[in-house]
Amino acid sequence: MDKLNENIEKVIKAHFEEPDKTLKEIFEEFTEGLSEEEKAVFYKNIRKIVN
C-alpha cells in the first residue's frame, strides 16, 4: 500500500512539473509494472482524492 501512496504523490508532482504531459500519460507511466489489482487500488485512490 505504501508503494501505491508513493506513486500517487509522484503522479501529482509530475503533473505540476511536466505540464506538457497529459494525466493519462502520467498515470500510465506510474502504473507500469503493477498488477491489475494494484492498478485498481491506485485508480480508486486517485478517484477519492479527486472527489
Protein Blocks (a to p, Z undefined) as FASTA:
>chain_A
ZZmmmmmmmmmmmmmmmmmbcfklmmmmmmgoiafklmmmmmmmmmmmmZZ
